[in-house]
Amino acid sequence: MQIDILGCESFGARSLACAVKTRKRKILIDPGVALARFRYGLLPHPVEVAAALRIRKKILAEFEGTTDIVISHYHGDHMPMKAEDPYQLPVEALPPLKGIRFWCKGPEKISGLSARRRGEFSRFLGHSLPASEGISSDCISFSAPVPHGTRDKGFGTVMMTRIHEGNEVFVHSSDIQLLDRKAVLEILAWNPAVVFSSGPPIYLSHHVPEASKEAFKNALLLAENVDTLIVDHHLLRSLEGYRWLKELAGKVESTVLCAAEFMGKKPELLEAQRKVLYEKMPVSGGWHEAYEKGETGLEEYFL
């Protein structure tokens, strides 16, 4: 089994995209990318835009040879979108998808916006999307709906994915944020060797005060029972999140790291450093408006 992580906050933009190859299948999970519209009161810096474009390019390249596509839920950083902003992966950029099997979060326990996006994607494909929760097929299994973060907080649900080949088991746990013990126990029941998960949104601690402590307990339980735990996404939208990750890694013998480190790269926490990017590399007035209208590109900025 080969696991390639294509996008994550440690690569510079919001994503949890990965491709998993077995001898018979190539499974593309959550092929999406996005940038925070505002952070510290600032629009995305061009350096972040460049990172998002690199991730978009990697995702599009991975469609070649793909047999299965998984959509864990319908947020813009997890799926191709009918153009909402220029930083995401637009459905219009996708190659022909004939013959690819889709596995998707069903329509239950999702927001009105997610339901609209699900419908738009279905219409783009020209066929209905399945509700794949609880289904198993060959080497792929899917969980029942699990909370997007803390249970009963109204953040909706997501679908986790288990892929196995021989004795190897990989779990993509999507945006559980390690905030629900029941979801973590479901992962452990799958006996995975490698788990790829969103960590807690420490940068939103004023909204989710339990994020750091509760997630740390759950992450510790998970890390003590798997070979490799990859934690990224919400967690690495702040530098404090990276320190949280290193503290966790120091308490277990298993491997605990972010997505970039798993792929042998140096982490680039660009959203967390947006304010610093603007201080070091100021952006001329009107650049964002011109970029979003297609009137300028990144080349002009970096030149």
C-alpha positions in Angstrom: 0.0 0.0 0.0 1.3 3.4 -0.9 0.0 6.5 0.9 0.6 9.9 -0.7 -0.7 13.0 1.1 -1.5 15.7 -1.5 -2.5 18.7 0.6 -2.8 19.9 4.2 -2.1 23.0 6.3 1.5 21.9 6.7 1.8 22.2 2.9 0.4 25.8 3.1 -3.3 25.5 2.4 -6.4 23.9 3.8 -6.9 20.3 2.6 -6.9 16.7 3.8 -6.4 15.2 0.3 -4.6 11.9 -0.1 -4.2 9.1 -2.7 -3.9 5.5 -1.6 -2.7 2.9 -4.0 -3.1 -0.9 -3.6 -2.3 -3.5 -6.1 -5.8 -3.3 -7.7 -7.1 0.2 -6.7 -6.1 3.8 -6.6 -8.3 5.7 -4.1 -8.4 9.4 -4.1 -9.8 10.8 -0.8 -11.2 14.3 -0.3 -9.8 15.9 -3.5 -10.2 19.6 -2.4 -8.2 22.6 -1.4 -9.1 26.0 0.0 -7.8 29.1 1.8 -9.2 30.9 4.8 -11.1 33.9 3.3 -10.0 36.1 6.2 -7.4 35.4 9.0 -6.2 38.1 11.3 -8.5 40.4 9.3 -6.4 39.7 6.2 -7.1 38.1 2.8 -4.9 35.2 1.7 -1.3 36.3 1.0 0.0 35.5 -2.5 2.4 33.0 -1.0 -0.6 31.1 0.3 -2.3 31.3 -3.0 0.8 29.8 -4.7 0.7 26.9 -2.2 -3.0 26.3 -2.9 -2.3 26.2 -6.6 0.5 23.7 -6.1 -1.8 21.4 -4.1 -4.5 21.8 -6.7 -2.0 20.8 -9.4 -1.0 17.7 -7.4 -4.6 16.6 -6.9 -5.5 17.0 -10.5 -2.4 14.9 -11.5 -3.6 12.1 -9.2 -6.9 11.7 -11.1 -5.0 9.7 -13.7 -5.5 6.0 -13.0 -7.9 6.7 -10.1 -10.5 3.9 -9.7 -12.3 5.3 -6.6 -13.1 8.8 -5.2 -14.2 9.4 -1.6 -15.9 12.5 -0.4 -16.0 12.5 3.4 -18.2 15.6 3.6 -19.1 18.7 1.6 -16.8 21.4 2.8 -14.9 23.4 0.2 -11.5 22.1 1.4 -12.5 18.5 0.9 -14.2 18.4 -2.6 -14.1 19.9 -6.0 -16.4 22.9 -6.1 -18.7 24.7 -8.4 -16.7 27.9 -8.5 -17.2 29.8 -5.2 -13.8 31.4 -5.0 -10.5 31.3 -7.0 -8.6 29.4 -4.3 -10.5 26.2 -4.4 -10.5 23.3 -6.9 -13.2 24.0 -9.5 -15.2 21.2 -10.9 -14.6 22.6 -14.4 -10.9 21.8 -14.0 -11.5 18.0 -13.5 -10.6 15.5 -16.2 -13.2 13.1 -17.5 -14.4 10.9 -14.6 -16.0 8.1 -16.5 -15.6 4.7 -14.9 -14.5 6.1 -11.5 -16.6 4.8 -8.6 -17.7 7.4 -6.0 -18.1 6.8 -2.3 -19.8 9.8 -0.6 -21.2 11.1 2.7 -24.9 10.8 2.5 -27.5 13.6 2.8 -28.3 13.1 6.4 -27.0 15.3 9.2 -25.4 17.9 6.9 -26.1 21.6 6.6 -28.2 23.3 4.0 -25.0 24.6 2.3 -23.5 21.1 2.2 -26.7 19.7 0.8 -26.6 22.3 -2.0 -23.0 21.5 -2.8 -23.8 17.7 -2.8 -26.6 18.5 -5.3 -24.4 20.7 -7.5 -21.6 18.0 -7.6 -24.2 15.3 -8.5 -25.5 17.5 -11.3 -22.0 18.1 -12.6 -21.3 14.4 -12.7 -24.6 13.6 -14.3 -25.6 10.9 -11.8 -26.7 10.7 -8.2 -24.2 10.4 -5.4 -24.3 7.3 -3.2 -24.7 7.4 0.6 -21.7 5.2 1.5 -21.8 5.3 5.3 -21.5 1.8 6.8 -20.7 0.2 3.4 -17.8 -2.2 2.8 -16.5 -3.3 -0.7 -13.4 -5.3 -1.3 -10.6 -3.3 0.4 -12.6 -0.3 1.3 -14.9 0.3 4.3 -16.7 3.4 5.6 -17.9 4.4 9.0 -21.4 5.4 10.0 -21.6 9.2 10.4 -19.3 10.6 13.1 -19.2 14.1 14.5 -17.4 16.9 12.7 -15.6 17.9 15.9 -17.5 17.8 19.2 -20.6 15.6 19.4 -24.0 17.4 19.5 -22.5 20.9 18.9 -24.3 21.2 15.5 -21.2 21.0 13.3 -22.6 18.1 11.3 -21.1 14.7 10.5 -18.4 13.2 8.4 -17.5 9.8 7.0 -14.3 7.9 7.9 -12.5 5.6 5.4 -10.7 2.3 6.1 -8.4 0.8 3.4 -6.7 -2.5 3.8 -4.3 -4.6 1.8 -3.1 -7.8 3.4 -2.2 -6.9 7.0 -1.8 -3.2 6.2 -4.7 -0.9 7.3 -4.9 2.8 6.7 -7.6 5.0 8.1 -8.5 8.5 6.8 -10.6 9.9 9.7 -11.4 13.2 8.1 -12.5 16.1 10.2 -13.2 14.3 13.5 -10.6 16.7 15.1 -10.0 14.0 17.7 -12.7 15.6 19.8 -15.1 12.6 20.2 -14.0 9.5 22.1 -16.5 7.3 20.4 -15.2 8.1 17.0 -11.6 7.4 18.2 -12.7 4.0 19.5 -14.3 3.2 16.2 -10.9 3.9 14.5 -9.2 1.6 17.0 -11.7 -1.2 16.3 -10.5 -1.1 12.7 -7.0 -2.1 13.9 -5.1 0.5 11.7 -1.4 0.8 11.4 -1.5 4.3 10.0 -4.2 7.0 10.8 -4.5 10.4 9.0 -6.6 12.8 11.0 -7.5 16.4 11.5 -6.4 17.7 14.9 -8.3 20.0 17.1 -9.0 23.6 16.1 -6.8 25.2 18.8 -6.9 28.5 16.9 -10.6 28.6 17.8 -10.2 27.8 21.5 -12.5 30.7 22.4 -15.3 28.8 20.5 -14.2 25.3 21.4 -12.6 25.6 24.8 -12.4 21.8 25.3 -10.4 21.4 22.0 -6.9 21.1 23.4 -7.3 18.9 26.5 -10.1 16.6 25.3 -8.4 16.1 21.9 -5.0 15.5 23.6 -6.5 12.6 25.6 -8.1 11.1 22.6 -4.9 11.6 20.5 -2.8 9.9 23.1 -5.1 6.9 23.2 -4.9 6.7 19.4 -1.2 7.2 19.2 -0.5 4.5 21.8 -2.3 1.9 19.7 -1.2 2.6 16.1 2.2 2.6 14.4 1.9 6.0 12.8 -0.5 8.9 13.6 -0.5 11.8 11.1 -2.3 14.9 12.6 -2.8 18.1 10.6 -5.5 20.2 9.1 -7.4 22.3 11.8 -4.6 21.8 14.3 -1.9 23.4 12.1 -3.8 26.7 11.5 -1.7 28.0 14.5 1.9 27.6 15.6 0.5 26.6 19.0 -1.0 23.6 17.2 2.4 22.5 16.0 3.8 22.7 19.6 0.7 20.6 20.7 1.7 18.0 18.1 5.3 17.8 19.2 4.2 17.5 22.9 2.0 14.5 21.9 4.9 12.9 19.9 7.1 13.2 22.9 4.8 11.0 25.1 4.6 7.9 22.9 6.9 5.5 21.2 4.9 5.4 18.0 5.5 7.8 15.2 3.4 11.0 15.5 3.9 13.7 12.9 2.2 16.2 10.5 1.4 15.5 6.8 4.4 17.3 5.4 6.8 15.4 7.7 5.1 12.1 6.7 5.9 13.0 3.1 9.5 13.9 3.9 9.0 17.7 3.7 9.5 20.7 6.0 6.2 22.0 7.3 5.0 25.4 5.9 2.3 26.7 8.2 1.4 29.6 6.0 -2.1 30.4 7.3 -0.7 30.5 10.9 1.9 33.1 9.7 -0.3 35.2 7.4 0.3 38.3 9.4 4.0 37.8 9.3 3.9 37.2 5.5 2.2 40.5 5.0 4.8 42.2 7.2 7.7 40.7 5.3 6.2 40.8 1.8 3.6 43.6 1.6 0.9 43.3 -1.1 -0.1 46.2 -3.3 -3.6 47.6 -3.0 -6.0 46.0 -5.5 -4.0 42.8 -6.1 -6.7 40.5 -4.6 -9.5 42.1 -6.5 -7.5 41.8 -9.8 -6.5 38.2 -9.1 -10.0 37.1 -8.3 -11.3 38.7 -11.5 -8.6 37.0 -13.5 -7.0 40.3 -14.4 -3.6 39.4 -12.9 -1.7 36.4 -11.9 0.9 35.3 -9.3 3.7 36.0 -11.8 3.2 39.7 -11.6 3.3 39.6 -7.8 6.4 37.6 -7.4 8.2 39.5 -10.1 
